[in-house]
Amino acid sequence: MSGAEVLVAGASIAGPALAHWLHRRGAEVTVVERAPGLRPGGQAVDARGVAREVIRRMGIDAEVRAARTVTAGAHNVDADGNVLETFSAEDDGGDGFIAEIEILRGDLSRVLYDDTRDGVEYVFGDRIAELTQDADGVDVTFAGGDRRRFDLVIGADGLHSALRAMVFGPREQFVRHLGHALAFYSVPNEFGLDRWLIDHQENGRSAGLRPIHEAGEAMAMFSFPAADGDVDHRDVAAQKRLLRERMAGHGWLTARILEHVDDTPDFYLDQVAQVVMDRWWSGRVGLLGDAAFSSSPMSGQGTGIALVGAYLLAGELAAAGWDPEAGFAAHEERMRPFVEANQQIGRWNAASRTVPPTSDPSEWDMAVIERAINGIELPDYAGVPDSGVRGGRVGL
């Protein structure tokens, strides 16, 4: 098969990153996104270790670095604002708690979209309504009424993947809740922040602030215990009520930060969960990123494994001559140990925030941590087509 036609569901990070590499490998790519446009804001996401090399190979290192939060480090404070612990962005060679490459999810999404939009078809405000696959392709019906046929369909549509539910089964089979919820939203920087993240943790809850966009704004961050089912990921009003209820009486600047929750343009709240699957593909339909192997924000590596997974999936499919079984299987064989190490870190971190904690960071296996950051090879895919062109510009 030459010039495979591939449909990617989801235009956040994993989807556009995959579109970049598929396009480079010679595929014709369509990305469908149910939202009317790119979603701004969101949590700060990190690129550590091998993920930084993927960014370099994509040729977008300068754009990513220009959009960074440029956070100098983090202070853990008590209820009165006294510093208890400090972490620097220079720790561990830039791969520590505050990563050298740290960028808001929405800003990274914009960089990836700008990089690919000239060579990739984007369809916003639509979604896959039905699909039927046979030995030669996949027939897709979109909610907007269009019907098209593709060689491959790949779901990069997040933790609550509709494509995963459609093809592989209900979310309950695969989503593992870790007992917490996270919330993020932008607020005016009226708190005097200057390149340092500040966080207050107490009794399993945390409230934090970080400066963004040259300190003119700040990002509010919350973490609190939540049972599976507490969070309705479609009901924003209910999410805001839940946040206020669970963070009541937390102290520090929490009440003042919560005053902005109804005015923010980019509120986000969701459960902390992982996706665990025996296999990430079925026939000509595959999954990538959180849809396939969410490690949860508690791992700090969700973006990294999405970027690495995109590079490897496109490379393995192209190396297999776009044969889905061979390409998907080779991708999974390479990725699974890397994913499992990152999921272990996510579980450890979540357990360290329970009351009382059931995991001690000082006892975490450093070999697992190193495997989660750098423990995967990036083949050069010599002999596999690579146009080097993305968005009208030349990479590498």
N, C-alpha and C positions, 0 to 999 in steps of 0.2 A: 504494500500500500504506500503510495507516495502522496504527500500533501493531504494528510488526514484532516477531516473536518471534525473539530472537537468543540463540544459545548461545555462551558464551565459555569456552574451555578454559584454565585456569590462574588461580590466585588469589594471585599474588605481588604485583606492582606494575602491570604493563601491563593485566592482566585486570580488577582492580577499578577502575582509573582509567578504562578504557573503559566498564565497567558504569555508572559514575557518569554519563558523558556520554550514553550510549545511553538511560539512564533519563530523564535531563533532556530528551532529544529526543523522548520518547514511546514508546520501545520497551519491550517486556516482556523482561526479561533473566534468563537463568539462567547461573550460573558453576559449572563443574564442576572439581574439584581432586582429583587422585589421592591426595594426602597426606591423612591423617585430620584435619588441622587446619592452621592457619597455622604456618609455620616461623619460629622465633625467630632472633635474632642475625643473623649474616652480616656482610658487609663494610659499611663506611660508604659510603653513596651520596650524591651531590650533586645539588643543583638550582641551576643557573646561568642567567643571562640570561633568555631567553624562557620557560624552564621555571618560573621563579619567578612569571611572570605567569599561567601556566596554574594553578598552585596557588592564586593569588589568585582567579582566576575560579571555581575549584571551591568557594571559600568555606571552605577548610580551612587557611588560612595560620596561624591561631593554634594549631591542633592540631599542625601540622607543626613549628612553631617550639618549641612546648613539649616536643617529643620529640627535639629536636636533641642531638647529642653535645656541643655547646657547646665545641668544640675551639678553643683560642686560636691555635694555629699548630702548626708542625712543626719539629723539630730533626733534621738529619742529623748523625750522630755517627760517630766512629771506633771501633775495637774497644775502646778504653779509656773510651768514653763522652764524649770531648771533642767539643764542638759544632763542626762544620765549616761548616754552612749553616743559615739560619733562614728560614722562611716564615711570614707572619702571615695570619690569616683576614681581615684588612682589606685585603690586597693586591688590586689590580685591582678595587676597588669590591665586594669580596665574591665575585668570580668567579675568584679565583686558584687556586693549588694546593690550599689548604684553603678550601673554599667557605663562605660565610656560612650557607647552609642545607645542613647535613650531618647525616645521620640514618642509623641502622642500617637495613639493608634490611628486617629483620623488624619494626622499629618503624614504618617507613613503610607496610608491608603492613598492619599492625594499624590505623593511622589510616584507610587507604583502606577497609578492611573495615568498621570501625565507621561510617564515613560512608555506606556503601551497603547495609548488611545489612537495613535496614527496607524498602527498596524493590526489592531484588534477591534472587532465589532463589539460595542457595548450596548446592551438593551436594558435601560432602567425602567422601573415601574411595571415589571412583568415577572412571571415565574413559571416554572414547569408545572403544568396541571396534570398531565398524564404522560407516560412513556411506555413503549413496548419495544423490546429488543429481540432480534433474531441473530442468526449466525453471521450476518453481513453488516448489521448496523442497528441504530436505535431511532425509532420514530417518536418524535416529541410533539405534544400538543401544549401550547402555551396558554396561560390564563387569558391573555388578550385575544386569543382566537387563531393565531398563526400555527401552522403545522410544518415541521421541517424534519429532515432526516440527517443524522450525524453518524460518524464512524465510532465515536467515543463520547460518553457523557461523564463528567467528573464533578462531584459535589464538594464545594468548598464553602458551604453555607452555614458553618458554625456549629456551636454546641447543640442548638435546637434544629438541626438539619432536617428540612422537609424532604429532601431527596433521600436521605438515609431512611427515614420512616417509610417512604414510598416503596423503596426497593428492598431494604434489609429487615424492616420490622419496627415495631413501636419503640419509642425512646427508652422505656423501662427496661428493655433488654440490654441496653448498652451504657446508659448514663449512670455514673456512680457519684452520688452526692457526698461531699466531704464535710457537711455540717456547718457551713458558713455562707454568708452572702457578702458581696462587695458592692459599693456604690461609688460613682465618680461624677463630678460635674464642675464646670468652671464658675469661678466667682471673681469679683474685682479684687485686686491685690491691695486690700486696705489693711493688711496685717504686717506690713514692713518686711516681707520676705525678700531675700537677696541671694538667689542661686542655691539656697539650701532647703531641702525638704525637712519638714518638722512633723513628728509623729508622736502621739500620746496613746499608750496602750495600758489597759487596765481591765482585769476580770474578763478576759477573752474578747474584749472590744477594742477597736482602735479608731482614732480620728486623726487625719493628717492634712497638711497643706503643702503644695509645692509650687514654686513660681514657674510660669510658662510665658512664651512670647515676650522675651526680654523683660520679664518681671512686671509687665503691665497688667497681667491677669494671673490668677492662681487656680490650681486644680484642687478641689476638695476630694478627700478620699476617706472612705469608711469601711470598716470590717466588723461584722457582728455574728454571733451564733444564729443559725436558722435551720430549721428542720426541712427536709425535702417536702415540697408542696407549699411552703410559706410564700414563695415568690411566683407571681404570675408574670411571665416575661413579656406579655402583651398589654398589661394594665399599668400604665405609668402612675396614675393617681394612687392606686393601691400600693405601688412600690414606695412612693413618697410617704404615705401613711406608715408603712412598715418601718422605713428608715427612722422617722421621728420617734416612733414607739420604742424601737430597740436601742436608740442612742440617747434616750432621755436620761438626764442626770449624769452623763459621762464626765462632765467637768472640762477643764482647760478652756479652749475656744469653741467647743462643740456647739453650744447653743447659738453663738454668733454666726458660725458657719452655716448652720441649718436655716438661718433667716433668709438665705439666698436660694433655697431649694426650689421655690415656685417661680423664680425669675430667670433661672438659667436656661440657655438654649440647647443644652446637650446632656441632659440628665441620663444616667445609665445605672441600672442596678440589676444584678443577676446572682444566681446561686453559684457557689464554688463547686465545680463538678468535673469529673473526668469521663472520657468515653473509652470504653474497653471493648474491643471487638476481636473475634477470632480471625477474621479476614476482612480486608479493606476494599474488596472488589467483588462483583458478581457479574460474570459475563463481560459485557462492554461498558459497564458502569462502575466507576471507582469513587473513592472518597479521599479527601486530603485535608490536612489541618485539623481544627477542632472537630469537624464533622466526623473524622475518622479516629483521632487519637488525642483529644484534648488532654493536656496535662494539668489544666487549671491555672489561673493566674498565680496561685500559690507556688508554682514551680519557677516563675520568672522566666520561663523558656518557651512559652506557647508560640510566640512570634518566631523565635529561632528555629524551632522544629518545623514550622510551616514553611519558612524560607528554604531550609535544607531539603525538606520533602518535595517542594516544587522543583528544585534543581534536579533531584534524583529521579522523580517521576517522569518528567519530560525526557531526560536523558535515557532512562531505561526503555521507555516506550519507543523512542526513536531508534535505539540500538536494536530493539526487537523487530524492527520493520513495521511498527505500529500494530503488532500482534498483541491484543489485550491481555491474554492469559500470561504470555511470557513477560511482557513489560510490567504488568501489575505485580506479578509474583516476584520478579527481580527487585522491584522497588521495595516491596514489603520485607524481603529478606535483608536488604541493606538497612532499612529504617527501624525495624522493630526493637533491636537492643538499645538503640539511641532513644527511642520513644519510651521504653520501659524504664530506663534510668531517670528520665525527666519526670515521669509519672511518680516514681518513688520519692523524688524530692518534693513534689507537690503534696503527697500524702504525709511525709514527715513534717512539712511546714504547717499543714492544716492541723495535725495532731499536737504540734507545739503551742497552738493557740487555744486549745480546749482548757476548761477549768475543772480540775487541775490539768496541767499539760500531760500528755501521754507520750511525748517525744522531746528529747533534749538535743538541741542543735550541736552541742559539743560532742555528742556521741554518733553523729551521722558519719557514714562511711565515706571517706574522702575519695576512694576509688570510684564510687558511684557518681559523686559530684563531678569528678574529672571526666568520666565517661559521658555525662549529660551535657557537658560543655564542648568537649573536643573529640569524643569517642566515636567518630564516624569518618570514613574516607569519602572524599569528593573526587570521583574518577574524572579524568580529563575527557573521556568519551572520544578518544582519537578515532577518526574515521566516520564519526557520526556527523551528519550535516549540522553546521552552525553558521548561519548567515552573518552573525556578529552585528546584525542590524536590529535595533528596537526603536520604535517611535521616530524613524527617520534619522537616527543617530547611530554611530558605530560603537559597539562595546568592546571589552577586553583591550 
